[in-house]
Amino acid sequence: MCNRRWIRAALLAGSVLIGAVSEAYAASYQTHRGAIVDPIQDVRGGDSPYSGNNVERYADLLGANLSFAELPYADLAYANLSNANLQNANLYNALLAEATLINADLSYADLRSSALYRLNLTDADLQYADLRFAILYELNLSNANLSHSNLNRVIMESANLRYADLTAANLAVADLTNSDLSGAMLFSTNLENSRFWESATWTGAKYSLNAVDKNGNPIPDTIFPNGFDPFVAGMIPVPEPGTALLVGLGLIGLGMRRCVNQEAR
């Protein structure tokens, strides 16, 4: 009997200890308004499963899994988030000044109205991210994937977007002051009413013009602001005029050959 009671007591004590330990490892985050949110919540409901370092200014969050984390107004200035998973995270109105997010996954993240000053987002994944009204000042987004992202009305001053993928991204009414989009992919990108595009660099950027995908389906043309001449800006249309001409001549030649063969018969 004593042994059974001892075992039950030990199990109860162990479960309490495990619960205490799990609670001790639940992480918090700090807002740029000074509040501490403990524990971090999940956008789908309940507590976030994340249990690493606290999410705060200067935090070392290398490779952290913060997917679906509820982090509105978070203060992540100077934090290291390289290789971090922030898929579907809520970073509304967050402060990420001079943080490092090399190769970070921010796909489907909510970054509306966030302040992104001098961030390093090289090779980051921002597919379908919502960045409406965000401030993107002196960002390094070279080789980043921003396809299908919503950049409506962003302030993108002096941003490095060299070779970034902006396929089907929405840049309507965006401020592009002194930004570098050299070599960027701008297939089906919406640049309607974008501002200060004259000061941006577009050399070698590719845009869609009467293009088709691998299955032969038409790809929507890139939409430019009024007065914008992609040829003068040094951009490359896809398909290129030379390629389109060759294809056209080939089709004409094939048609003529068929006609000659039919007449010969």
ZADO-1210 file (C-alpha; in nm, 4 decimals, padded with zeros to 6 digits):
<atoms>
<atom x="00.0000" y="00.0000" z="00.0000" code="MET" pos="1"/>
<atom x="00.2837" y="00.2377" z="00.0935" code="CYS" pos="2"/>
<atom x="00.4551" y="00.1699" z="-00.2350" code="ASN" pos="3"/>
<atom x="00.1392" y="00.2604" z="-00.4277" code="ARG" pos="4"/>
<atom x="00.0915" y="00.5793" z="-00.2319" code="ARG" pos="5"/>
<atom x="00.4542" y="00.6705" z="-00.2834" code="TRP" pos="6"/>
<atom x="00.4266" y="00.6086" z="-00.6569" code="ILE" pos="7"/>
<atom x="00.1105" y="00.8225" z="-00.6822" code="ARG" pos="8"/>
<atom x="00.2759" y="01.1019" z="-00.4860" code="ALA" pos="9"/>
<atom x="00.5835" y="01.0841" z="-00.7056" code="ALA" pos="10"/>
<atom x="00.3746" y="01.0948" z="-01.0229" code="LEU" pos="11"/>
<atom x="00.1782" y="01.3934" z="-00.8946" code="LEU" pos="12"/>
<atom x="00.4934" y="01.5785" z="-00.7961" code="ALA" pos="13"/>
<atom x="00.6493" y="01.4978" z="-01.1336" code="GLY" pos="14"/>
<atom x="00.3486" y="01.6269" z="-01.3260" code="SER" pos="15"/>
<atom x="00.3489" y="01.9479" z="-01.1229" code="VAL" pos="16"/>
<atom x="00.7204" y="01.9894" z="-01.1833" code="LEU" pos="17"/>
<atom x="00.6809" y="01.9302" z="-01.5576" code="ILE" pos="18"/>
<atom x="00.4017" y="02.1840" z="-01.5709" code="GLY" pos="19"/>
<atom x="00.6115" y="02.4379" z="-01.3850" code="ALA" pos="20"/>
<atom x="00.9062" y="02.3801" z="-01.6153" code="VAL" pos="21"/>
<atom x="00.6908" y="02.4129" z="-01.9291" code="SER" pos="22"/>
<atom x="00.5441" y="02.7377" z="-01.7963" code="GLU" pos="23"/>
<atom x="00.8931" y="02.8636" z="-01.7124" code="ALA" pos="24"/>
<atom x="00.9983" y="02.8127" z="-02.0731" code="TYR" pos="25"/>
<atom x="00.6962" y="02.9937" z="-02.2233" code="ALA" pos="26"/>
<atom x="00.8360" y="03.3019" z="-02.3955" code="ALA" pos="27"/>
<atom x="00.7137" y="03.6594" z="-02.3778" code="SER" pos="28"/>
<atom x="00.7470" y="03.9552" z="-02.6122" code="TYR" pos="29"/>
<atom x="00.7880" y="04.3254" z="-02.5547" code="GLN" pos="30"/>
<atom x="00.6041" y="04.5958" z="-02.7482" code="THR" pos="31"/>
<atom x="00.7582" y="04.9269" z="-02.8507" code="HIS" pos="32"/>
<atom x="00.5012" y="05.0814" z="-02.6180" code="ARG" pos="33"/>
<atom x="00.6747" y="04.9194" z="-02.3202" code="GLY" pos="34"/>
<atom x="00.4210" y="04.6425" z="-02.2467" code="ALA" pos="35"/>
<atom x="00.5247" y="04.2806" z="-02.1814" code="ILE" pos="36"/>
<atom x="00.2974" y="04.0144" z="-02.3278" code="VAL" pos="37"/>
<atom x="00.3463" y="03.6825" z="-02.1481" code="ASP" pos="38"/>
<atom x="00.3060" y="03.4251" z="-02.2869" code="PRO" pos="39"/>
<atom x="00.3070" y="03.4883" z="-02.6626" code="ILE" pos="40"/>
<atom x="-00.0248" y="03.4002" z="-02.8190" code="GLN" pos="41"/>
<atom x="-00.0980" y="03.2077" z="-03.1391" code="ASP" pos="42"/>
<atom x="-00.2992" y="03.3776" z="-03.4159" code="VAL" pos="43"/>
<atom x="-00.5104" y="03.0611" z="-03.4349" code="ARG" pos="44"/>
<atom x="-00.5976" y="03.0851" z="-03.0656" code="GLY" pos="45"/>
<atom x="-00.4321" y="02.9871" z="-02.7388" code="GLY" pos="46"/>
<atom x="-00.0681" y="03.0095" z="-02.6369" code="ASP" pos="47"/>
<atom x="00.2088" y="02.9924" z="-02.8930" code="SER" pos="48"/>
<atom x="00.4170" y="02.6713" z="-02.8791" code="PRO" pos="49"/>
<atom x="00.7325" y="02.8841" z="-02.9090" code="TYR" pos="50"/>
<atom x="00.9544" y="02.8452" z="-02.6020" code="SER" pos="51"/>
<atom x="01.2874" y="03.0007" z="-02.6979" code="GLY" pos="52"/>
<atom x="01.4421" y="03.3345" z="-02.6061" code="ASN" pos="53"/>
<atom x="01.2057" y="03.6177" z="-02.5270" code="ASN" pos="54"/>
<atom x="01.1105" y="03.8259" z="-02.8288" code="VAL" pos="55"/>
<atom x="01.2508" y="04.1705" z="-02.7626" code="GLU" pos="56"/>
<atom x="01.5025" y="04.4316" z="-02.8692" code="ARG" pos="57"/>
<atom x="01.8525" y="04.2889" z="-02.9347" code="TYR" pos="58"/>
<atom x="01.7216" y="03.9312" z="-02.8938" code="ALA" pos="59"/>
<atom x="01.9123" y="03.6406" z="-03.0460" code="ASP" pos="60"/>
<atom x="01.6360" y="03.4594" z="-03.2359" code="LEU" pos="61"/>
<atom x="01.8508" y="03.2817" z="-03.4918" code="LEU" pos="62"/>
<atom x="01.6438" y="03.0034" z="-03.6492" code="GLY" pos="63"/>
<atom x="01.3529" y="03.0615" z="-03.4092" code="ALA" pos="64"/>
<atom x="01.0181" y="02.9086" z="-03.5014" code="ASN" pos="65"/>
<atom x="00.7669" y="03.1901" z="-03.4502" code="LEU" pos="66"/>
<atom x="00.5194" y="03.0799" z="-03.7130" code="SER" pos="67"/>
<atom x="00.1632" y="03.1973" z="-03.6362" code="PHE" pos="68"/>
<atom x="00.2956" y="03.4035" z="-03.3428" code="ALA" pos="69"/>
<atom x="00.0802" y="03.6965" z="-03.2324" code="GLU" pos="70"/>
<atom x="00.3326" y="03.9832" z="-03.2146" code="LEU" pos="71"/>
<atom x="00.1545" y="04.3145" z="-03.2853" code="PRO" pos="72"/>
<atom x="00.3568" y="04.6249" z="-03.1923" code="TYR" pos="73"/>
<atom x="00.6595" y="04.4042" z="-03.1164" code="ALA" pos="74"/>
<atom x="00.9932" y="04.5769" z="-03.0544" code="ASP" pos="75"/>
<atom x="01.2488" y="04.3743" z="-03.2483" code="LEU" pos="76"/>
<atom x="01.5007" y="04.6477" z="-03.3120" code="ALA" pos="77"/>
<atom x="01.8549" y="04.5112" z="-03.3593" code="TYR" pos="78"/>
<atom x="01.7340" y="04.1512" z="-03.3145" code="ALA" pos="79"/>
<atom x="01.8899" y="03.8604" z="-03.5030" code="ASN" pos="80"/>
<atom x="01.6140" y="03.6705" z="-03.6838" code="LEU" pos="81"/>
<atom x="01.8210" y="03.5107" z="-03.9571" code="SER" pos="82"/>
<atom x="01.6741" y="03.1780" z="-04.0724" code="ASN" pos="83"/>
<atom x="01.3762" y="03.2371" z="-03.8427" code="ALA" pos="84"/>
<atom x="01.0321" y="03.1018" z="-03.9323" code="ASN" pos="85"/>
<atom x="00.7752" y="03.3824" z="-03.9118" code="LEU" pos="86"/>
<atom x="00.5205" y="03.2325" z="-04.1476" code="GLN" pos="87"/>
<atom x="00.1717" y="03.3737" z="-04.0874" code="ASN" pos="88"/>
<atom x="00.2997" y="03.5751" z="-03.7898" code="ALA" pos="89"/>
<atom x="00.1153" y="03.8912" z="-03.6900" code="ASN" pos="90"/>
<atom x="00.3725" y="04.1713" z="-03.6848" code="LEU" pos="91"/>
<atom x="00.1274" y="04.4554" z="-03.7308" code="TYR" pos="92"/>
<atom x="00.2871" y="04.7908" z="-03.6455" code="ASN" pos="93"/>
<atom x="00.6050" y="04.6164" z="-03.5307" code="ALA" pos="94"/>
<atom x="00.9393" y="04.7935" z="-03.4977" code="LEU" pos="95"/>
<atom x="01.2249" y="04.6096" z="-03.6685" code="LEU" pos="96"/>
<atom x="01.4901" y="04.8786" z="-03.6964" code="ALA" pos="97"/>
<atom x="01.8307" y="04.7440" z="-03.8028" code="GLU" pos="98"/>
<atom x="01.7317" y="04.3835" z="-03.7363" code="ALA" pos="99"/>
<atom x="01.8863" y="04.0976" z="-03.9337" code="THR" pos="100"/>
<atom x="01.6504" y="03.8609" z="-04.1160" code="LEU" pos="101"/>
<atom x="01.8757" y="03.6931" z="-04.3705" code="ILE" pos="102"/>
<atom x="01.6941" y="03.3945" z="-04.5245" code="ASN" pos="103"/>
<atom x="01.4018" y="03.4436" z="-04.2847" code="ALA" pos="104"/>
<atom x="01.0596" y="03.3075" z="-04.3794" code="ASP" pos="105"/>
<atom x="00.7960" y="03.5803" z="-04.3579" code="LEU" pos="106"/>
<atom x="00.5543" y="03.4330" z="-04.6081" code="SER" pos="107"/>
<atom x="00.1920" y="03.5271" z="-04.5372" code="TYR" pos="108"/>
<atom x="00.3061" y="03.7450" z="-04.2457" code="ALA" pos="109"/>
<atom x="00.1080" y="04.0539" z="-04.1473" code="ASP" pos="110"/>
<atom x="00.3519" y="04.3460" z="-04.1540" code="LEU" pos="111"/>
<atom x="00.1030" y="04.6258" z="-04.2088" code="ARG" pos="112"/>
<atom x="00.2149" y="04.9671" z="-04.0853" code="SER" pos="113"/>
<atom x="00.5402" y="04.8176" z="-03.9538" code="SER" pos="114"/>
<atom x="00.8604" y="05.0217" z="-03.9330" code="ALA" pos="115"/>
<atom x="01.1383" y="04.8382" z="-04.1178" code="LEU" pos="116"/>
<atom x="01.4464" y="05.0588" z="-04.0980" code="TYR" pos="117"/>
<atom x="01.7785" y="04.9384" z="-04.2398" code="ARG" pos="118"/>
<atom x="01.6868" y="04.5706" z="-04.2223" code="LEU" pos="119"/>
<atom x="01.8888" y="04.2980" z="-04.3869" code="ASN" pos="120"/>
<atom x="01.6344" y="04.0749" z="-04.5610" code="LEU" pos="121"/>
<atom x="01.8702" y="03.9206" z="-04.8152" code="THR" pos="122"/>
<atom x="01.7223" y="03.5976" z="-04.9580" code="ASP" pos="123"/>
<atom x="01.4177" y="03.6316" z="-04.7294" code="ALA" pos="124"/>
<atom x="01.0821" y="03.4798" z="-04.8260" code="ASP" pos="125"/>
<atom x="00.7975" y="03.7323" z="-04.8153" code="LEU" pos="126"/>
<atom x="00.5558" y="03.5609" z="-05.0513" code="GLN" pos="127"/>
<atom x="00.1985" y="03.6817" z="-04.9945" code="TYR" pos="128"/>
<atom x="00.3140" y="03.9020" z="-04.7045" code="ALA" pos="129"/>
<atom x="00.0952" y="04.2023" z="-04.6267" code="ASP" pos="130"/>
<atom x="00.3116" y="04.5149" z="-04.6018" code="LEU" pos="131"/>
<atom x="00.0509" y="04.7836" z="-04.6680" code="ARG" pos="132"/>
<atom x="00.1471" y="05.1253" z="-04.5295" code="PHE" pos="133"/>
<atom x="00.4804" y="04.9910" z="-04.3994" code="ALA" pos="134"/>
<atom x="00.7962" y="05.2035" z="-04.3972" code="ILE" pos="135"/>
<atom x="01.0802" y="05.0240" z="-04.5758" code="LEU" pos="136"/>
<atom x="01.3731" y="05.2612" z="-04.5327" code="TYR" pos="137"/>
<atom x="01.7147" y="05.1529" z="-04.6642" code="GLU" pos="138"/>
<atom x="01.6196" y="04.7857" z="-04.6630" code="LEU" pos="139"/>
<atom x="01.8351" y="04.5179" z="-04.8200" code="ASN" pos="140"/>
<atom x="01.5894" y="04.2942" z="-05.0049" code="LEU" pos="141"/>
<atom x="01.8310" y="04.1649" z="-05.2661" code="SER" pos="142"/>
<atom x="01.7281" y="03.8229" z="-05.3990" code="ASN" pos="143"/>
<atom x="01.4252" y="03.8262" z="-05.1692" code="ALA" pos="144"/>
<atom x="01.1016" y="03.6585" z="-05.2769" code="ASN" pos="145"/>
<atom x="00.8207" y="03.9153" z="-05.2634" code="LEU" pos="146"/>
<atom x="00.5936" y="03.7471" z="-05.5157" code="SER" pos="147"/>
<atom x="00.2221" y="03.8147" z="-05.4597" code="HIS" pos="148"/>
<atom x="00.3049" y="04.0425" z="-05.1654" code="SER" pos="149"/>
<atom x="00.0921" y="04.3483" z="-05.0939" code="ASN" pos="150"/>
<atom x="00.3105" y="04.6608" z="-05.0900" code="LEU" pos="151"/>
<atom x="00.0294" y="04.9070" z="-05.1477" code="ASN" pos="152"/>
<atom x="00.1217" y="05.2591" z="-05.0288" code="ARG" pos="153"/>
<atom x="00.4538" y="05.1523" z="-04.8739" code="VAL" pos="154"/>
<atom x="00.7325" y="05.4043" z="-04.8323" code="ILE" pos="155"/>
<atom x="01.0239" y="05.2224" z="-04.9908" code="MET" pos="156"/>
<atom x="01.2974" y="05.4831" z="-04.9775" code="GLU" pos="157"/>
<atom x="01.6504" y="05.3820" z="-05.0819" code="SER" pos="158"/>
<atom x="01.5612" y="05.0117" z="-05.0703" code="ALA" pos="159"/>
<atom x="01.7856" y="04.7502" z="-05.2334" code="ASN" pos="160"/>
<atom x="01.5617" y="04.5226" z="-05.4414" code="LEU" pos="161"/>
<atom x="01.8286" y="04.3981" z="-05.6801" code="ARG" pos="162"/>
<atom x="01.7211" y="04.0659" z="-05.8333" code="TYR" pos="163"/>
<atom x="01.4221" y="04.0423" z="-05.6012" code="ALA" pos="164"/>
<atom x="01.1164" y="03.8500" z="-05.7211" code="ASP" pos="165"/>
<atom x="00.8170" y="04.0850" z="-05.7293" code="LEU" pos="166"/>
<atom x="00.5989" y="03.8690" z="-05.9507" code="THR" pos="167"/>
<atom x="00.2319" y="03.9723" z="-05.9158" code="ALA" pos="168"/>
<atom x="00.3208" y="04.2019" z="-05.6249" code="ALA" pos="169"/>
<atom x="00.1023" y="04.5052" z="-05.5595" code="ASN" pos="170"/>
<atom x="00.3114" y="04.8236" z="-05.5530" code="LEU" pos="171"/>
<atom x="00.0267" y="05.0607" z="-05.6327" code="ALA" pos="172"/>
<atom x="00.0843" y="05.4108" z="-05.4918" code="VAL" pos="173"/>
<atom x="00.4183" y="05.2967" z="-05.3429" code="ALA" pos="174"/>
<atom x="00.6929" y="05.5527" z="-05.2792" code="ASP" pos="175"/>
<atom x="01.0010" y="05.4246" z="-05.4665" code="LEU" pos="176"/>
<atom x="01.2399" y="05.7119" z="-05.3918" code="THR" pos="177"/>
<atom x="01.5989" y="05.6145" z="-05.4844" code="ASN" pos="178"/>
<atom x="01.5228" y="05.2420" z="-05.4699" code="SER" pos="179"/>
<atom x="01.7282" y="04.9968" z="-05.6743" code="ASP" pos="180"/>
<atom x="01.5268" y="04.7387" z="-05.8701" code="LEU" pos="181"/>
<atom x="01.8065" y="04.6329" z="-06.1041" code="SER" pos="182"/>
<atom x="01.7510" y="04.2816" z="-06.2346" code="GLY" pos="183"/>
<atom x="01.4275" y="04.2429" z="-06.0388" code="ALA" pos="184"/>
<atom x="01.1477" y="04.0175" z="-06.1651" code="MET" pos="185"/>
<atom x="00.8388" y="04.2304" z="-06.2253" code="LEU" pos="186"/>
<atom x="00.6062" y="03.9899" z="-06.4060" code="PHE" pos="187"/>
<atom x="00.2430" y="04.1015" z="-06.3650" code="SER" pos="188"/>
<atom x="00.3524" y="04.3532" z="-06.1019" code="THR" pos="189"/>
<atom x="00.1142" y="04.6404" z="-06.0317" code="ASN" pos="190"/>
<atom x="00.3068" y="04.9698" z="-06.0259" code="LEU" pos="191"/>
<atom x="00.0023" y="05.1846" z="-06.0934" code="GLU" pos="192"/>
<atom x="00.0328" y="05.5358" z="-05.9518" code="ASN" pos="193"/>
<atom x="00.3622" y="05.4521" z="-05.7809" code="SER" pos="194"/>
<atom x="00.5498" y="05.7663" z="-05.6827" code="ARG" pos="195"/>
<atom x="00.9023" y="05.8987" z="-05.7362" code="PHE" pos="196"/>
<atom x="00.9793" y="05.6145" z="-05.9764" code="TRP" pos="197"/>
<atom x="01.1967" y="05.8572" z="-06.1744" code="GLU" pos="198"/>
<atom x="01.4644" y="05.8388" z="-05.9031" code="SER" pos="199"/>
<atom x="01.4614" y="05.4569" z="-05.8895" code="ALA" pos="200"/>
<atom x="01.7004" y="05.2289" z="-06.0824" code="THR" pos="201"/>
<atom x="01.5350" y="04.9769" z="-06.3171" code="TRP" pos="202"/>
<atom x="01.8261" y="04.8525" z="-06.5292" code="THR" pos="203"/>
<atom x="01.7839" y="04.4897" z="-06.6332" code="GLY" pos="204"/>
<atom x="01.4539" y="04.4421" z="-06.4499" code="ALA" pos="205"/>
<atom x="01.2225" y="04.2054" z="-06.6375" code="LYS" pos="206"/>
<atom x="00.8564" y="04.2772" z="-06.6986" code="TYR" pos="207"/>
<atom x="00.5809" y="04.0813" z="-06.8703" code="SER" pos="208"/>
<atom x="00.4533" y="04.1947" z="-07.2097" code="LEU" pos="209"/>
<atom x="00.2311" y="03.9568" z="-07.4048" code="ASN" pos="210"/>
<atom x="00.4008" y="03.6722" z="-07.2196" code="ALA" pos="211"/>
<atom x="00.2711" y="03.3194" z="-07.1555" code="VAL" pos="212"/>
<atom x="00.3503" y="03.0623" z="-06.8891" code="ASP" pos="213"/>
<atom x="00.4884" y="02.7120" z="-06.9455" code="LYS" pos="214"/>
<atom x="00.1400" y="02.5861" z="-07.0286" code="ASN" pos="215"/>
<atom x="00.0792" y="02.8546" z="-07.2860" code="GLY" pos="216"/>
<atom x="-00.1582" y="03.0544" z="-07.0666" code="ASN" pos="217"/>
<atom x="-00.1266" y="03.4348" z="-07.0934" code="PRO" pos="218"/>
<atom x="00.0530" y="03.6182" z="-06.8145" code="ILE" pos="219"/>
<atom x="-00.0957" y="03.9592" z="-06.7252" code="PRO" pos="220"/>
<atom x="00.1190" y="04.2494" z="-06.8399" code="ASP" pos="221"/>
<atom x="00.3089" y="04.4558" z="-06.5864" code="THR" pos="222"/>
<atom x="00.1169" y="04.7746" z="-06.5008" code="ILE" pos="223"/>
<atom x="00.3274" y="05.0916" z="-06.5024" code="PHE" pos="224"/>
<atom x="00.2519" y="05.4418" z="-06.3719" code="PRO" pos="225"/>
<atom x="00.1578" y="05.7114" z="-06.6202" code="ASN" pos="226"/>
<atom x="00.4590" y="05.8472" z="-06.8065" code="GLY" pos="227"/>
<atom x="00.6814" y="05.5501" z="-06.7275" code="PHE" pos="228"/>
<atom x="00.8739" y="05.4128" z="-07.0278" code="ASP" pos="229"/>
<atom x="01.0290" y="05.0737" z="-06.9415" code="PRO" pos="230"/>
<atom x="01.2496" y="05.0857" z="-07.2536" code="PHE" pos="231"/>
<atom x="01.4014" y="05.4187" z="-07.1511" code="VAL" pos="232"/>
<atom x="01.4447" y="05.2833" z="-06.7963" code="ALA" pos="233"/>
<atom x="01.6549" y="04.9958" z="-06.9335" code="GLY" pos="234"/>
<atom x="01.4084" y="04.7210" z="-06.8500" code="MET" pos="235"/>
<atom x="01.3753" y="04.3936" z="-07.0407" code="ILE" pos="236"/>
<atom x="01.0347" y="04.2825" z="-07.1716" code="PRO" pos="237"/>
<atom x="00.9523" y="03.9128" z="-07.1638" code="VAL" pos="238"/>
<atom x="00.9139" y="03.7749" z="-07.4212" code="PRO" pos="239"/>
<atom x="01.1901" y="03.9888" z="-07.5660" code="GLU" pos="240"/>
<atom x="01.1072" y="04.1489" z="-07.9048" code="PRO" pos="241"/>
<atom x="01.3811" y="03.9497" z="-08.0776" code="GLY" pos="242"/>
<atom x="01.2480" y="03.6197" z="-07.9411" code="THR" pos="243"/>
<atom x="00.8896" y="03.7095" z="-08.0253" code="ALA" pos="244"/>
<atom x="00.9933" y="03.8047" z="-08.3781" code="LEU" pos="245"/>
<atom x="01.1746" y="03.4769" z="-08.4308" code="LEU" pos="246"/>
<atom x="00.8762" y="03.2801" z="-08.3034" code="VAL" pos="247"/>
<atom x="00.6456" y="03.4783" z="-08.5294" code="GLY" pos="248"/>
<atom x="00.8645" y="03.4225" z="-08.8343" code="LEU" pos="249"/>
<atom x="00.8881" y="03.0556" z="-08.7502" code="GLY" pos="250"/>
<atom x="00.5098" y="03.0234" z="-08.7375" code="LEU" pos="251"/>
<atom x="00.4752" y="03.2081" z="-09.0699" code="ILE" pos="252"/>
<atom x="00.7357" y="02.9827" z="-09.2269" code="GLY" pos="253"/>
<atom x="00.5597" y="02.6724" z="-09.0953" code="LEU" pos="254"/>
<atom x="00.2304" y="02.7942" z="-09.2362" code="GLY" pos="255"/>
<atom x="00.3823" y="02.8638" z="-09.5782" code="MET" pos="256"/>
<atom x="00.5444" y="02.5210" z="-09.5834" code="ARG" pos="257"/>
<atom x="00.2091" y="02.3543" z="-09.5172" code="ARG" pos="258"/>
<atom x="00.0505" y="02.5521" z="-09.7987" code="CYS" pos="259"/>
<atom x="00.3247" y="02.4478" z="-10.0416" code="VAL" pos="260"/>
<atom x="00.2911" y="02.0835" z="-09.9407" code="ASN" pos="261"/>
<atom x="-00.0840" y="02.0928" z="-09.9920" code="GLN" pos="262"/>
<atom x="-00.0481" y="02.2500" z="-10.3384" code="GLU" pos="263"/>
<atom x="00.2101" y="01.9925" z="-10.4359" code="ALA" pos="264"/>
<atom x="-00.0366" y="01.7167" z="-10.3520" code="ARG" pos="265"/>
</atoms>
